[in-house]
Each structure stands twice: as structure tokens, then as C-alpha cells.
Amino acid sequence: MVESVEQQAKAALPTSRMWQPAPRPMLALITCGGAFDGKQRTYLDNVVVYAALAPERPPSSLAAARRG
């Protein structure tokens, strides 16, 4: 489940937040974002998506009926 999406300058990437201990499985997906610098051929920012494992849900009665 996605918890937040943030755009950060590459120099300000919050590595301490990405590597801190978490109470449950977490994911930090980092990709390029922001304005594109054509001279340096790179994006100026990073987009960071923070996600956590969704809580397990009991099977619905419909799904249980299909299995049974």
C-alpha cells in the first residue's frame, strides 16, 4: 500500500529515512523526476515512493466459495 510520494532534489535525498528500522516490511522506490537538464542529460530531482505491506485481509465469502 503506497503511503506517500515525494519529490526531492538529488542532493537532498532522505537516505536516513529510507534506511531507518521499520515496524513492518517497507519499500522505498526511487526514480528520476523533476525538470530535465538537457546539458547534463539528467533529471534534477528524484521521486521517492514509500510503500508498506498491506495488512492481510480475511478471504471474502465469494473467494472462499470459488475455492471450495
PQR file with spaces between the fields and no chain letter, atoms N, CA, C, O and H, PARSE charges and radii, in Angstrom:
ATOM       1  N    MET     1       0.852   -1.151    0.000 -0.4000 1.5000
ATOM       2  CA   MET     1       0.000    0.000    0.000 -0.0000 2.0000
ATOM       3  C    MET     1       0.912    1.232    0.000  0.5500 1.7000
ATOM       4  O    MET     1       1.794    1.349    0.851 -0.5500 1.4000
ATOM       5  N    VAL     2       0.706    2.138   -0.938 -0.4000 1.5000
ATOM       6  CA   VAL     2       1.502    3.358   -1.025 -0.0000 2.0000
ATOM       7  C    VAL     2       1.132    4.291    0.115  0.5500 1.7000
ATOM       8  O    VAL     2      -0.043    4.590    0.327 -0.5500 1.4000
ATOM       9  H    VAL     2      -0.011    2.044   -1.628  0.4000 1.0000
ATOM      10  N    GLU     3       2.143    4.751    0.849 -0.4000 1.5000
ATOM      11  CA   GLU     3       1.922    5.660    1.967 -0.0000 2.0000
ATOM      12  C    GLU     3       2.197    7.109    1.592  0.5500 1.7000
ATOM      13  O    GLU     3       1.516    8.013    2.076 -0.5500 1.4000
ATOM      14  H    GLU     3       3.098    4.508    0.676  0.4000 1.0000
ATOM      15  N    SER     4       3.199    7.344    0.726 -0.4000 1.5000
ATOM      16  CA   SER     4       3.476    8.710    0.296 -0.0000 2.0000
ATOM      17  C    SER     4       4.341    8.704   -0.952  0.5500 1.7000
ATOM      18  O    SER     4       5.042    7.736   -1.247 -0.5500 1.4000
ATOM      19  H    SER     4       3.753    6.610    0.333  0.4000 1.0000
ATOM      20  N    VAL     5       4.273    9.812   -1.676 -0.4000 1.5000
ATOM      21  CA   VAL     5       5.106   10.046   -2.850 -0.0000 2.0000
ATOM      22  C    VAL     5       5.714   11.425   -2.665  0.5500 1.7000
ATOM      23  O    VAL     5       4.997   12.401   -2.444 -0.5500 1.4000
ATOM      24  H    VAL     5       3.704   10.599   -1.436  0.4000 1.0000
ATOM      25  N    GLU     6       7.050   11.507   -2.757 -0.4000 1.5000
ATOM      26  CA   GLU     6       7.734   12.776   -2.530 -0.0000 2.0000
ATOM      27  C    GLU     6       8.714   13.047   -3.658  0.5500 1.7000
ATOM      28  O    GLU     6       9.318   12.123   -4.204 -0.5500 1.4000
ATOM      29  H    GLU     6       7.632   10.714   -2.937  0.4000 1.0000
ATOM      30  N    GLN     7       8.865   14.298   -3.998 -0.4000 1.5000
ATOM      31  CA   GLN     7       9.883   14.719   -4.964 -0.0000 2.0000
ATOM      32  C    GLN     7      10.965   15.445   -4.192  0.5500 1.7000
ATOM      33  O    GLN     7      10.682   16.401   -3.470 -0.5500 1.4000
ATOM      34  H    GLN     7       8.374   15.048   -3.554  0.4000 1.0000
ATOM      35  N    GLN     8      12.208   14.997   -4.341 -0.4000 1.5000
ATOM      36  CA   GLN     8      13.324   15.544   -3.596 -0.0000 2.0000
ATOM      37  C    GLN     8      14.450   15.915   -4.557  0.5500 1.7000
ATOM      38  O    GLN     8      14.662   15.233   -5.559 -0.5500 1.4000
ATOM      39  H    GLN     8      12.438   14.220   -4.928  0.4000 1.0000
ATOM      40  N    ALA     9      15.167   16.991   -4.256 -0.4000 1.5000
ATOM      41  CA   ALA     9      16.387   17.291   -5.007 -0.0000 2.0000
ATOM      42  C    ALA     9      17.363   16.140   -4.787  0.5500 1.7000
ATOM      43  O    ALA     9      17.435   15.585   -3.691 -0.5500 1.4000
ATOM      44  H    ALA     9      14.994   17.546   -3.443  0.4000 1.0000
ATOM      45  N    LYS    10      18.113   15.781   -5.828 -0.4000 1.5000
ATOM      46  CA   LYS    10      19.036   14.648   -5.692 -0.0000 2.0000
ATOM      47  C    LYS    10      19.988   14.831   -4.519  0.5500 1.7000
ATOM      48  O    LYS    10      20.308   13.864   -3.828 -0.5500 1.4000
ATOM      49  H    LYS    10      18.054   16.232   -6.719  0.4000 1.0000
ATOM      50  N    ALA    11      20.445   16.059   -4.286 -0.4000 1.5000
ATOM      51  CA   ALA    11      21.375   16.323   -3.183 -0.0000 2.0000
ATOM      52  C    ALA    11      20.700   16.192   -1.819  0.5500 1.7000
ATOM      53  O    ALA    11      21.388   16.045   -0.809 -0.5500 1.4000
ATOM      54  H    ALA    11      20.185   16.844   -4.848  0.4000 1.0000
ATOM      55  N    ALA    12      19.370   16.242   -1.770 -0.4000 1.5000
ATOM      56  CA   ALA    12      18.640   16.196   -0.500 -0.0000 2.0000
ATOM      57  C    ALA    12      17.895   14.877   -0.307  0.5500 1.7000
ATOM      58  O    ALA    12      16.960   14.808    0.491 -0.5500 1.4000
ATOM      59  H    ALA    12      18.811   16.362   -2.591  0.4000 1.0000
ATOM      60  N    LEU    13      18.293   13.844   -1.020 -0.4000 1.5000
ATOM      61  CA   LEU    13      17.614   12.550   -0.908 -0.0000 2.0000
ATOM      62  C    LEU    13      17.659   12.077    0.548  0.5500 1.7000
ATOM      63  O    LEU    13      18.743   11.993    1.125 -0.5500 1.4000
ATOM      64  H    LEU    13      19.053   13.900   -1.668  0.4000 1.0000
ATOM      65  N    PRO    14      16.505   11.765    1.156 -0.5600 1.5000
ATOM      66  CA   PRO    14      16.450   11.439    2.586  0.2800 2.0000
ATOM      67  C    PRO    14      16.892   10.000    2.880  0.5500 1.7000
ATOM      68  O    PRO    14      16.074    9.156    3.246 -0.5500 1.4000
ATOM      69  N    THR    15      18.172    9.735    2.719 -0.4000 1.5000
ATOM      70  CA   THR    15      18.663    8.363    2.902 -0.0000 2.0000
ATOM      71  C    THR    15      18.439    7.854    4.321  0.5500 1.7000
ATOM      72  O    THR    15      18.189    6.663    4.508 -0.5500 1.4000
ATOM      73  H    THR    15      18.836   10.421    2.422  0.4000 1.0000
ATOM      74  N    SER    16      18.523    8.721    5.317 -0.4000 1.5000
ATOM      75  CA   SER    16      18.315    8.251    6.691 -0.0000 2.0000
ATOM      76  C    SER    16      16.891    7.729    6.878  0.5500 1.7000
ATOM      77  O    SER    16      16.686    6.754    7.601 -0.5500 1.4000
ATOM      78  H    SER    16      18.726    9.688    5.164  0.4000 1.0000
ATOM      79  N    ARG    17      15.910    8.357    6.242 -0.4000 1.5000
ATOM      80  CA   ARG    17      14.526    7.874    6.336 -0.0000 2.0000
ATOM      81  C    ARG    17      14.374    6.536    5.623  0.5500 1.7000
ATOM      82  O    ARG    17      13.648    5.656    6.084 -0.5500 1.4000
ATOM      83  H    ARG    17      16.076    9.149    5.655  0.4000 1.0000
ATOM      84  N    MET    18      15.071    6.390    4.485 -0.4000 1.5000
ATOM      85  CA   MET    18      14.946    5.155    3.712 -0.0000 2.0000
ATOM      86  C    MET    18      15.575    3.956    4.413  0.5500 1.7000
ATOM      87  O    MET    18      15.140    2.825    4.196 -0.5500 1.4000
ATOM      88  H    MET    18      15.661    7.105    4.111  0.4000 1.0000
ATOM      89  N    TRP    19      16.586    4.178    5.247 -0.4000 1.5000
ATOM      90  CA   TRP    19      17.313    3.076    5.863 -0.0000 2.0000
ATOM      91  C    TRP    19      16.983    2.885    7.337  0.5500 1.7000
ATOM      92  O    TRP    19      17.584    2.029    7.986 -0.5500 1.4000
ATOM      93  H    TRP    19      16.939    5.096    5.424  0.4000 1.0000
ATOM      94  N    GLN    20      16.051    3.653    7.883 -0.4000 1.5000
ATOM      95  CA   GLN    20      15.722    3.500    9.302 -0.0000 2.0000
ATOM      96  C    GLN    20      14.936    2.211    9.535  0.5500 1.7000
ATOM      97  O    GLN    20      14.227    1.750    8.640 -0.5500 1.4000
ATOM      98  H    GLN    20      15.563    4.348    7.355  0.4000 1.0000
ATOM      99  N    PRO    21      15.055    1.625   10.727 -0.5600 1.5000
ATOM     100  CA   PRO    21      14.268    0.419   11.037  0.2800 2.0000
ATOM     101  C    PRO    21      12.770    0.728   10.967  0.5500 1.7000
ATOM     102  O    PRO    21      12.330    1.819   11.330 -0.5500 1.4000
ATOM     103  N    ALA    22      12.011   -0.234   10.503 -0.4000 1.5000
ATOM     104  CA   ALA    22      10.560   -0.057   10.373 -0.0000 2.0000
ATOM     105  C    ALA    22       9.846   -1.182   11.112  0.5500 1.7000
ATOM     106  O    ALA    22      10.375   -2.289   11.208 -0.5500 1.4000
ATOM     107  H    ALA    22      12.368   -1.120   10.209  0.4000 1.0000
ATOM     108  N    PRO    23       8.650   -0.913   11.636 -0.5600 1.5000
ATOM     109  CA   PRO    23       7.921   -1.934   12.384  0.2800 2.0000
ATOM     110  C    PRO    23       7.317   -3.024   11.489  0.5500 1.7000
ATOM     111  O    PRO    23       6.878   -4.063   11.983 -0.5500 1.4000
ATOM     112  N    ARG    24       7.298   -2.786   10.183 -0.4000 1.5000
ATOM     113  CA   ARG    24       6.753   -3.788    9.253 -0.0000 2.0000
ATOM     114  C    ARG    24       7.512   -3.666    7.932  0.5500 1.7000
ATOM     115  O    ARG    24       8.227   -2.685    7.727 -0.5500 1.4000
ATOM     116  H    ARG    24       7.655   -1.943    9.782  0.4000 1.0000
ATOM     117  N    PRO    25       7.371   -4.634    7.041 -0.5600 1.5000
ATOM     118  CA   PRO    25       8.079   -4.550    5.757  0.2800 2.0000
ATOM     119  C    PRO    25       7.731   -3.264    5.016  0.5500 1.7000
ATOM     120  O    PRO    25       6.562   -2.900    4.889 -0.5500 1.4000
ATOM     121  N    MET    26       8.774   -2.579    4.525 -0.4000 1.5000
ATOM     122  CA   MET    26       8.611   -1.309    3.829 -0.0000 2.0000
ATOM     123  C    MET    26       9.382   -1.337    2.512  0.5500 1.7000
ATOM     124  O    MET    26      10.296   -2.141    2.332 -0.5500 1.4000
ATOM     125  H    MET    26       9.724   -2.875    4.628  0.4000 1.0000
ATOM     126  N    LEU    27       9.004   -0.457    1.604 -0.4000 1.5000
ATOM     127  CA   LEU    27       9.673   -0.318    0.320 -0.0000 2.0000
ATOM     128  C    LEU    27       9.843    1.164    0.023  0.5500 1.7000
ATOM     129  O    LEU    27       8.905    1.944    0.191 -0.5500 1.4000
ATOM     130  H    LEU    27       8.261    0.197    1.750  0.4000 1.0000
ATOM     131  N    ALA    28      11.031    1.556   -0.417 -0.4000 1.5000
ATOM     132  CA   ALA    28      11.277    2.915   -0.899 -0.0000 2.0000
ATOM     133  C    ALA    28      11.734    2.776   -2.344  0.5500 1.7000
ATOM     134  O    ALA    28      12.844    2.311   -2.604 -0.5500 1.4000
ATOM     135  H    ALA    28      11.793    0.923   -0.553  0.4000 1.0000
ATOM     136  N    LEU    29      10.895    3.172   -3.270 -0.4000 1.5000
ATOM     137  CA   LEU    29      11.187    3.112   -4.697 -0.0000 2.0000
ATOM     138  C    LEU    29      11.677    4.483   -5.136  0.5500 1.7000
ATOM     139  O    LEU    29      10.985    5.483   -4.943 -0.5500 1.4000
ATOM     140  H    LEU    29       9.993    3.550   -3.059  0.4000 1.0000
ATOM     141  N    ILE    30      12.866    4.534   -5.724 -0.4000 1.5000
ATOM     142  CA   ILE    30      13.472    5.802   -6.122 -0.0000 2.0000
ATOM     143  C    ILE    30      13.606    5.823   -7.637  0.5500 1.7000
ATOM     144  O    ILE    30      14.124    4.883   -8.240 -0.5500 1.4000
ATOM     145  H    ILE    30      13.428    3.722   -5.881  0.4000 1.0000
ATOM     146  N    THR    31      13.131    6.910   -8.247 -0.4000 1.5000
ATOM     147  CA   THR    31      13.252    7.065   -9.695 -0.0000 2.0000
ATOM     148  C    THR    31      13.538    8.529  -10.013  0.5500 1.7000
ATOM     149  O    THR    31      13.504    9.385   -9.128 -0.5500 1.4000
ATOM     150  H    THR    31      12.710    7.674   -7.758  0.4000 1.0000
ATOM     151  N    CYS    32      13.816    8.803  -11.263 -0.4000 1.5000
ATOM     152  CA   CYS    32      14.122   10.171  -11.686 -0.0000 2.0000
ATOM     153  C    CYS    32      12.845   10.997  -11.775  0.5500 1.7000
ATOM     154  O    CYS    32      11.766   10.466  -12.040 -0.5500 1.4000
ATOM     155  H    CYS    32      13.843    8.108  -11.981  0.4000 1.0000
ATOM     156  N    GLY    33      12.979   12.306  -11.551 -0.4000 1.5000
ATOM     157  CA   GLY    33      11.822   13.178  -11.655 -0.0000 2.0000
ATOM     158  C    GLY    33      12.240   14.626  -11.721  0.5500 1.7000
ATOM     159  O    GLY    33      13.427   14.950  -11.747 -0.5500 1.4000
ATOM     160  H    GLY    33      13.855   12.737  -11.336  0.4000 1.0000
ATOM     161  N    GLY    34      11.249   15.488  -11.747 -0.4000 1.5000
ATOM     162  CA   GLY    34      11.516   16.916  -11.810 -0.0000 2.0000
ATOM     163  C    GLY    34      11.895   17.353  -13.211  0.5500 1.7000
ATOM     164  O    GLY    34      11.631   16.662  -14.195 -0.5500 1.4000
ATOM     165  H    GLY    34      10.284   15.225  -11.726  0.4000 1.0000
ATOM     166  N    ALA    35      12.518   18.512  -13.275 -0.4000 1.5000
ATOM     167  CA   ALA    35      12.918   19.084  -14.567 -0.0000 2.0000
ATOM     168  C    ALA    35      14.099   18.305  -15.144  0.5500 1.7000
ATOM     169  O    ALA    35      14.917   17.754  -14.407 -0.5500 1.4000
ATOM     170  H    ALA    35      12.732   19.073  -12.476  0.4000 1.0000
ATOM     171  N    PHE    36      14.173   18.270  -16.462 -0.4000 1.5000
ATOM     172  CA   PHE    36      15.272   17.594  -17.149 -0.0000 2.0000
ATOM     173  C    PHE    36      16.317   18.621  -17.556  0.5500 1.7000
ATOM     174  O    PHE    36      15.990   19.620  -18.196 -0.5500 1.4000
ATOM     175  H    PHE    36      13.509   18.718  -17.061  0.4000 1.0000
ATOM     176  N    ASP    37      17.566   18.382  -17.191 -0.4000 1.5000
ATOM     177  CA   ASP    37      18.687   19.241  -17.575 -0.0000 2.0000
ATOM     178  C    ASP    37      19.264   18.675  -18.866  0.5500 1.7000
ATOM     179  O    ASP    37      19.966   17.664  -18.848 -0.5500 1.4000
ATOM     180  H    ASP    37      17.831   17.570  -16.671  0.4000 1.0000
ATOM     181  N    GLY    38      18.965   19.330  -19.985 -0.4000 1.5000
ATOM     182  CA   GLY    38      19.402   18.844  -21.280 -0.0000 2.0000
ATOM     183  C    GLY    38      20.910   18.874  -21.469  0.5500 1.7000
ATOM     184  O    GLY    38      21.465   18.034  -22.177 -0.5500 1.4000
ATOM     185  H    GLY    38      18.395   20.151  -20.000  0.4000 1.0000
ATOM     186  N    LYS    39      21.573   19.834  -20.841 -0.4000 1.5000
ATOM     187  CA   LYS    39      23.032   19.915  -20.961 -0.0000 2.0000
ATOM     188  C    LYS    39      23.708   18.731  -20.278  0.5500 1.7000
ATOM     189  O    LYS    39      24.622   18.120  -20.831 -0.5500 1.4000
ATOM     190  H    LYS    39      21.122   20.516  -20.266  0.4000 1.0000
ATOM     191  N    GLN    40      23.246   18.415  -19.071 -0.4000 1.5000
ATOM     192  CA   GLN    40      23.843   17.303  -18.325 -0.0000 2.0000
ATOM     193  C    GLN    40      23.138   15.977  -18.608  0.5500 1.7000
ATOM     194  O    GLN    40      23.584   14.917  -18.170 -0.5500 1.4000
ATOM     195  H    GLN    40      22.503   18.911  -18.622  0.4000 1.0000
ATOM     196  N    ARG    41      22.036   16.053  -19.344 -0.4000 1.5000
ATOM     197  CA   ARG    41      21.243   14.874  -19.714 -0.0000 2.0000
ATOM     198  C    ARG    41      20.830   14.053  -18.485  0.5500 1.7000
ATOM     199  O    ARG    41      21.014   12.837  -18.432 -0.5500 1.4000
ATOM     200  H    ARG    41      21.674   16.914  -19.700  0.4000 1.0000
ATOM     201  N    THR    42      20.274   14.752  -17.519 -0.4000 1.5000
ATOM     202  CA   THR    42      19.819   14.106  -16.296 -0.0000 2.0000
ATOM     203  C    THR    42      18.640   14.883  -15.713  0.5500 1.7000
ATOM     204  O    THR    42      18.459   16.066  -16.003 -0.5500 1.4000
ATOM     205  H    THR    42      20.125   15.740  -17.563  0.4000 1.0000
ATOM     206  N    TYR    43      17.856   14.217  -14.905 -0.4000 1.5000
ATOM     207  CA   TYR    43      16.785   14.890  -14.167 -0.0000 2.0000
ATOM     208  C    TYR    43      17.368   15.503  -12.906  0.5500 1.7000
ATOM     209  O    TYR    43      18.312   14.958  -12.333 -0.5500 1.4000
ATOM     210  H    TYR    43      18.003   13.256  -14.670  0.4000 1.0000
ATOM     211  N    LEU    44      16.827   16.615  -12.471 -0.4000 1.5000
ATOM     212  CA   LEU    44      17.353   17.328  -11.320 -0.0000 2.0000
ATOM     213  C    LEU    44      16.895   16.747   -9.989  0.5500 1.7000
ATOM     214  O    LEU    44      17.563   16.931   -8.972 -0.5500 1.4000
ATOM     215  H    LEU    44      16.061   17.057  -12.936  0.4000 1.0000
ATOM     216  N    ASP    45      15.782   16.061   -9.985 -0.4000 1.5000
ATOM     217  CA   ASP    45      15.209   15.537   -8.743 -0.0000 2.0000
ATOM     218  C    ASP    45      15.055   14.021   -8.807  0.5500 1.7000
ATOM     219  O    ASP    45      15.258   13.387   -9.843 -0.5500 1.4000
ATOM     220  H    ASP    45      15.238   15.912  -10.811  0.4000 1.0000
ATOM     221  N    ASN    46      14.691   13.475   -7.663 -0.4000 1.5000
ATOM     222  CA   ASN    46      14.256   12.088   -7.555 -0.0000 2.0000
ATOM     223  C    ASN    46      12.824   12.086   -7.061  0.5500 1.7000
ATOM     224  O    ASN    46      12.418   12.973   -6.309 -0.5500 1.4000
ATOM     225  H    ASN    46      14.527   13.990   -6.822  0.4000 1.0000
ATOM     226  N    VAL    47      12.068   11.105   -7.476 -0.4000 1.5000
ATOM     227  CA   VAL    47      10.742   10.851   -6.923 -0.0000 2.0000
ATOM     228  C    VAL    47      10.881    9.598   -6.071  0.5500 1.7000
ATOM     229  O    VAL    47      11.378    8.573   -6.538 -0.5500 1.4000
ATOM     230  H    VAL    47      12.397   10.385   -8.087  0.4000 1.0000
ATOM     231  N    VAL    48      10.437    9.684   -4.814 -0.4000 1.5000
ATOM     232  CA   VAL    48      10.532    8.561   -3.889 -0.0000 2.0000
ATOM     233  C    VAL    48       9.111    8.148   -3.511  0.5500 1.7000
ATOM     234  O    VAL    48       8.313    8.962   -3.047 -0.5500 1.4000
ATOM     235  H    VAL    48      10.034   10.516   -4.434  0.4000 1.0000
ATOM     236  N    VAL    49       8.817    6.872   -3.717 -0.4000 1.5000
ATOM     237  CA   VAL    49       7.523    6.309   -3.347 -0.0000 2.0000
ATOM     238  C    VAL    49       7.757    5.408   -2.144  0.5500 1.7000
ATOM     239  O    VAL    49       8.545    4.465   -2.213 -0.5500 1.4000
ATOM     240  H    VAL    49       9.465    6.210   -4.094  0.4000 1.0000
ATOM     241  N    TYR    50       7.081    5.694   -1.055 -0.4000 1.5000
ATOM     242  CA   TYR    50       7.170    4.870    0.149 -0.0000 2.0000
ATOM     243  C    TYR    50       5.927    3.987    0.212  0.5500 1.7000
ATOM     244  O    TYR    50       4.799    4.464    0.083 -0.5500 1.4000
ATOM     245  H    TYR    50       6.441    6.460   -1.000  0.4000 1.0000
ATOM     246  N    ALA    51       6.156    2.699    0.412 -0.4000 1.5000
ATOM     247  CA   ALA    51       5.037    1.756    0.482 -0.0000 2.0000
ATOM     248  C    ALA    51       5.279    0.770    1.616  0.5500 1.7000
ATOM     249  O    ALA    51       6.421    0.518    2.003 -0.5500 1.4000
ATOM     250  H    ALA    51       7.072    2.311    0.517  0.4000 1.0000
ATOM     251  N    ALA    52       4.203    0.223    2.138 -0.4000 1.5000
ATOM     252  CA   ALA    52       4.265   -0.777    3.203 -0.0000 2.0000
ATOM     253  C    ALA    52       3.402   -1.959    2.810  0.5500 1.7000
ATOM     254  O    ALA    52       2.457   -1.832    2.031 -0.5500 1.4000
ATOM     255  H    ALA    52       3.276    0.428    1.824  0.4000 1.0000
ATOM     256  N    LEU    53       3.737   -3.084    3.354 -0.4000 1.5000
ATOM     257  CA   LEU    53       2.949   -4.286    3.124 -0.0000 2.0000
ATOM     258  C    LEU    53       1.550   -4.064    3.682  0.5500 1.7000
ATOM     259  O    LEU    53       1.390   -3.705    4.849 -0.5500 1.4000
ATOM     260  H    LEU    53       4.504   -3.187    3.987  0.4000 1.0000
ATOM     261  N    ALA    54       0.551   -4.275    2.857 -0.4000 1.5000
ATOM     262  CA   ALA    54      -0.838   -4.092    3.293 -0.0000 2.0000
ATOM     263  C    ALA    54      -1.196   -5.178    4.303  0.5500 1.7000
ATOM     264  O    ALA    54      -0.725   -6.309    4.187 -0.5500 1.4000
ATOM     265  H    ALA    54       0.680   -4.566    1.910  0.4000 1.0000
ATOM     266  N    PRO    55      -2.016   -4.851    5.279 -0.5600 1.5000
ATOM     267  CA   PRO    55      -2.434   -5.876    6.242  0.2800 2.0000
ATOM     268  C    PRO    55      -3.190   -6.984    5.525  0.5500 1.7000
ATOM     269  O    PRO    55      -3.929   -6.743    4.571 -0.5500 1.4000
ATOM     270  N    GLU    56      -2.988   -8.190    6.005 -0.4000 1.5000
ATOM     271  CA   GLU    56      -3.665   -9.331    5.393 -0.0000 2.0000
ATOM     272  C    GLU    56      -5.156   -9.254    5.691  0.5500 1.7000
ATOM     273  O    GLU    56      -5.569   -9.008    6.824 -0.5500 1.4000
ATOM     274  H    GLU    56      -2.387   -8.386    6.780  0.4000 1.0000
ATOM     275  N    ARG    57      -5.950   -9.469    4.652 -0.4000 1.5000
ATOM     276  CA   ARG    57      -7.403   -9.436    4.819 -0.0000 2.0000
ATOM     277  C    ARG    57      -7.944  -10.853    4.786  0.5500 1.7000
ATOM     278  O    ARG    57      -7.440  -11.695    4.043 -0.5500 1.4000
ATOM     279  H    ARG    57      -5.615   -9.669    3.731  0.4000 1.0000
ATOM     280  N    PRO    58      -8.967  -11.123    5.586 -0.5600 1.5000
ATOM     281  CA   PRO    58      -9.571  -12.457    5.516  0.2800 2.0000
ATOM     282  C    PRO    58     -10.206  -12.641    4.145  0.5500 1.7000
ATOM     283  O    PRO    58     -10.697  -11.675    3.561 -0.5500 1.4000
ATOM     284  N    PRO    59     -10.206  -13.859    3.624 -0.5600 1.5000
ATOM     285  CA   PRO    59     -10.811  -14.083    2.306  0.2800 2.0000
ATOM     286  C    PRO    59     -12.295  -13.741    2.323  0.5500 1.7000
ATOM     287  O    PRO    59     -12.989  -13.985    3.310 -0.5500 1.4000
ATOM     288  N    SER    60     -12.766  -13.181    1.231 -0.4000 1.5000
ATOM     289  CA   SER    60     -14.200  -12.860    1.136 -0.0000 2.0000
ATOM     290  C    SER    60     -14.980  -14.157    0.982  0.5500 1.7000
ATOM     291  O    SER    60     -14.412  -15.177    0.594 -0.5500 1.4000
ATOM     292  H    SER    60     -12.202  -12.984    0.429  0.4000 1.0000
ATOM     293  N    SER    61     -16.242  -14.132    1.274 -0.4000 1.5000
ATOM     294  CA   SER    61     -17.069  -15.331    1.138 -0.0000 2.0000
ATOM     295  C    SER    61     -17.139  -15.788   -0.311  0.5500 1.7000
ATOM     296  O    SER    61     -17.227  -16.989   -0.569 -0.5500 1.4000
ATOM     297  H    SER    61     -16.704  -13.303    1.590  0.4000 1.0000
ATOM     298  N    LEU    62     -17.101  -14.846   -1.278 -0.4000 1.5000
ATOM     299  CA   LEU    62     -17.123  -15.205   -2.687 -0.0000 2.0000
ATOM     300  C    LEU    62     -15.850  -15.957   -3.079  0.5500 1.7000
ATOM     301  O    LEU    62     -15.913  -16.969   -3.778 -0.5500 1.4000
ATOM     302  H    LEU    62     -17.030  -13.870   -1.069  0.4000 1.0000
ATOM     303  N    ALA    63     -14.695  -15.462   -2.629 -0.4000 1.5000
ATOM     304  CA   ALA    63     -13.429  -16.129   -2.938 -0.0000 2.0000
ATOM     305  C    ALA    63     -13.378  -17.494   -2.277  0.5500 1.7000
ATOM     306  O    ALA    63     -12.886  -18.451   -2.876 -0.5500 1.4000
ATOM     307  H    ALA    63     -14.643  -14.640   -2.062  0.4000 1.0000
ATOM     308  N    ALA    64     -13.873  -17.601   -1.060 -0.4000 1.5000
ATOM     309  CA   ALA    64     -13.895  -18.886   -0.361 -0.0000 2.0000
ATOM     310  C    ALA    64     -14.822  -19.879   -1.073  0.5500 1.7000
ATOM     311  O    ALA    64     -14.510  -21.067   -1.157 -0.5500 1.4000
ATOM     312  H    ALA    64     -14.272  -16.824   -0.574  0.4000 1.0000
ATOM     313  N    ALA    65     -15.950  -19.401   -1.580 -0.4000 1.5000
ATOM     314  CA   ALA    65     -16.889  -20.279   -2.289 -0.0000 2.0000
ATOM     315  C    ALA    65     -16.274  -20.789   -3.596  0.5500 1.7000
ATOM     316  O    ALA    65     -16.498  -21.937   -3.978 -0.5500 1.4000
ATOM     317  H    ALA    65     -16.205  -18.436   -1.512  0.4000 1.0000
ATOM     318  N    ARG    66     -15.506  -19.948   -4.276 -0.4000 1.5000
ATOM     319  CA   ARG    66     -14.868  -20.377   -5.509 -0.0000 2.0000
ATOM     320  C    ARG    66     -13.823  -21.457   -5.255  0.5500 1.7000
ATOM     321  O    ARG    66     -13.652  -22.368   -6.065 -0.5500 1.4000
ATOM     322  H    ARG    66     -15.324  -19.015   -3.966  0.4000 1.0000
ATOM     323  N    ARG    67     -13.133  -21.351   -4.138 -0.4000 1.5000
ATOM     324  CA   ARG    67     -12.105  -22.350   -3.810 -0.0000 2.0000
ATOM     325  C    ARG    67     -12.732  -23.644   -3.360  0.5500 1.7000
ATOM     326  O    ARG    67     -12.177  -24.715   -3.608 -0.5500 1.4000
ATOM     327  H    ARG    67     -13.272  -20.611   -3.480  0.4000 1.0000
ATOM     328  N    GLY    68     -13.860  -23.577   -2.714 -0.4000 1.5000
ATOM     329  CA   GLY    68     -14.457  -24.739   -2.080 -0.0000 2.0000
ATOM     330  C    GLY    68     -15.225  -25.568   -2.994  0.5500 1.7000
ATOM     331  O    GLY    68     -15.783  -26.585   -2.584 -0.5500 1.4000
ATOM     332  H    GLY    68     -14.310  -22.707   -2.513  0.4000 1.0000
